[in-house]
Amino acid sequence: MTLRGQVFSNADAKLRYRLAVERRNNGNRASMQQSGQLIIKSGETLATSTMSTNFEKGDQWNIILTVYDEANNQLDQVICKSLDKCR
């Protein structure tokens, strides 16, 4: 499965992001993350980063995209615990 985070902004901004995947199965735990900075213009949607991973039957997982401003204040966070349940 390929995962790609996206950010939309209503104003020009310099942002920092962190895209993390946590997976658990049969007592085992794996995690990976990517982070970076981006400059976005008002009304623009940009991809943050792309990750590829395998999910197996019985896996429990969280996909978390967190976005911060230049002063390191958290602006937003999206958490997905299944393909159809992101908040």
Secondary structure, 3 states (H helix, E strand, C coil): CEEEEEEECCCCEEEEEEEEEEEEECCEEEEEEEEEEEEECCCCEEEEEEEECCCCCCCEEEEEEEEECCCCCEEEEEEEEECCEEC
